[in-house]
């Protein structure tokens, strides 16, 4: 089965597949963006065309996620990894404790960075079960009056996802890097959401931060400029030169998603895509074993193991021959990881599921 | 005079003009990079093709600048603005003082960030002269044994540049954002150089840090992970997902510069370009007044004023009609700023100089 431009099905965990028509538009305008006489890569961030690109990207993201006016939307640099430090720097004061819910590798990294800033309580840690589930939030014992509660809505390595928005009283901070825009979200339940661009939004190099005005007001008056959410907000993400091209690409993806029916339609497509692969796991008579428990299965990263390392290697190799690329799982879980973010096509999941059936029949 | 793809002469201070043939190559490979079946924007940073892109970018930059093996080369995010904080965080310990040489607006910002970390001495401040010169380094009174001495080799707003490498005993840290690769540099005179990509290297979104092993060893053992040069170096710029597309574009620019004869040839081209405009200033019988004093005139940003604001506005407007774009100066200096980084063509400087002569003759 041949894809346009002889492209492969790219199951990479991120950076990852972008919509073909978005790439086509970027290519079309690459040397001269809509008559501006230059590429978006060459454009002053203070120019009218780029100011419009940034404003439209923000407006479209607000529409997609229903972001209230009382929230700021920022496009920053440094990835989620910088947010691991920036969030506690801004919001974990002396004498306070922040609670962390850890369901995988990225949550662990967030704890590591926050613990260098202040007092951290790990309110939930799924490590004993090798991070195979997203717990019921209401069952997690939280601190009295924590500065905030942090969690990772989707863990890419383990393929474990919270499929709905937790409802808790303390300010909720969420690393939504790998499932933002994959489903509708009730923003009002969150004090802050951050997300690296390189899964569901665009190329690597930008981080979206969605931040309630009330929460932002708790940040100290005097902060290091580049690490100060208030300063970035005051300057509409232009305190320093923003990653213009990445923001432009995110903006094209937002317009594409709006045209495709918004995040409710994303959720339907993503659920169908994930179920196609999960069904191949569940109907394999135990040849494939899913890593995440049912109810915590990610619709973004489907993780499963095979009976042996030899079979896993053979699976990855044969899959590559069918242009199914990037399926090798992370070493901490082993097996296979099929990352199927928003822009990944259903067809690729069907080809994988069919191959899984054939491979199990031959080797089971 | 018509340019390919109906492009304008883009005098923007950054982001700014990139070489047309670099943009053409990026366009050609946009949907399928050299048979990988995907765009560089969609590629795992752990994939073989991207590892090769990163390794070649580093190797080519080392060749261009003659960077010794005893220096690390890092590709980070956050712009020079993050380096304003990262440098003192890593190298300005308790009980130490760092000296700052301030020749313009970016130096001021570097001081502001460093002063939040530790003790800073402004060893030179050109503010009284509205930052119109780069002083003789040997005349600057430095602290006894400073942690480092920081300066900005080219100030984009004022158009003031150090045209050779200072030779001092203490560790020298340089913000080379706007003139890196514009001329040969003796790296061994520096402990650390940092530079945002968006002037002479590529699109906005990456920062190159060149750091001597000896200097890096002075960084504290325990640092915030994302702000720790040692950790980034240990992980070869892949501690977290790097800005892959921006690095790719920088890599294409490095190959282009090598093909064009390296940085010695850059310097010859840039000097000729700048002189073309400075001559138009100096032969205008005082109609145009250069901001920087002779000997400190930048070969990257040529700044000058006209007799009145009305004439300045008329100049900018008429220039735009001739496809000379982005000439309006920064409000702190006023007048005109012609930013003519590496990729800006000589032809554009000639067109501007010709226009300057005509405009002065008509309005002088």
Interface residues (C-beta under 8 A of the other chain):
Chain A: X4 X5 X6 X7 X8 X10 X12 X13 X14 X15 X16 X17 X18 X20 X23 X24 X26 X27 X30 X31 X32 X35 X36 X37 X38 X39 X41 X42 X43 X44 X45 X47 X77 X78 X79 X80 X81 X82 X84 X85 X109 X112 X113 X116 X117 X196 X198 X202 X203 X204 X205 X206 X222 X224 X225 X226 X227 X239 X240 X241 X242 X243 X244 X245 X246 X249 X323 X325 X326
Chain B: X3 X4 X5 X6 X7 X8 X10 X12 X13 X14 X15 X16 X17 X18 X20 X23 X24 X26 X27 X30 X31 X32 X35 X36 X37 X38 X39 X41 X42 X43 X44 X45 X47 X77 X78 X79 X80 X81 X82 X84 X85 X109 X112 X113 X116 X117 X196 X198 X202 X203 X204 X205 X206 X222 X224 X225 X226 X227 X239 X240 X241 X242 X243 X244 X245 X246 X249 X323 X325 X326
